[in-house]
Amino acid sequence: MSARQRGTLFVFIAAVLYSIGGLCIKFIPWSGLAINGGRTAIAAVVVGSYLIITRHRPRMNRWILLGAMCVFFAHTLFAIANKMTTATNAIVLQFTAPIFVILFSIFCFHKKPGRLDLIACVAVLGGILFFFVDKISAGEMLGNWIALLSGVAYAGVFLLRAMPNSDAISSVFWGDVISAAVGLPFLLRETEFTSTAVTSLVILGVFQVAIAYILMTEGLKTTPPVTASLVSGIEPVLSPVLVSLFYGEDITLMALIGAVIVVVSVVVYNVLLARQSAVSTETK
């Protein structure tokens, strides 16, 4: 297997592992903060072990710390949102992160947007509207907003990876440590420690958070952007399917329409952007 094929396989496995998050969270009868505290404590041990094995000493500077805070908010808000709204809404609204990367680049870094950027923003924001005009309860509406904020935090993770002296794996490790420190006190208040809940928590910590991120980090080193974008698109598609099959959660028509618009828009945008970059590089 070539390095490129191995990288693509790593990205695919990571996307599949990410997609089990919604299902596992639904099976745990605890608060979102308690779940996130437990899973990130386990993830911190796994990621920390990986750093020791690879002799990668965790670094710390302002960009790594900001990245860690973005990881903390992305993980925490996603776990909370999954308890308040459907798994479909939570994962698809977090999947809007690339659009917030565009918006941050425009308003914070004064980057002039291209036509493709603007079209993608309009399309995704249009898809988001379907989640908020749906006839849902006030609690679900709040869950949608929290899921959208997790997408904002996730966008920060991507942006800060490109900053000078940043270190993605260190940001993830410290983000897990911060998440565990905040969430573990809430976990200690829980009383219903069933075998299903504990098993789901271990799966989340070891596979959905730690191993998935390690595989994604390694896979992106040798996987072309177009391929990575297409393969990663399996996550927001597979996650609600798993929850529907094994948990029985229904997907409303409005949410389904919004999900299709958001996922297709983000994937197509990433593919076209990568192709534009390749053409630009070849013509230089």
Secondary structure, DSSP 4 states (H G I P E B T S, - for coil): --HHHHHHHHHHHHHHHHHTHHHHHHH--S-HHHHHHHHHHHHHHHHHHHHHHTT-PPP--HHHHHHHHHHHHHHHHHHHHHHHS-HHHHHHHHTTHHHHHHHHHHHTS-PPPPHHHHHHHHHHHHHHHHHHSS---HHHHHHHHHHHHHHHHHHHHHHHHTSTT--HHHHHHHHHHHHHHHHHHHHTT-----HHHHHHHHHIIIIIIIIHHHHHHHHTTTS-HHHHHHHHTHHHHHHHHHHHHHH-----HHHHHHHHHHHHHHHHHHHHHHHHHHHHHHH-
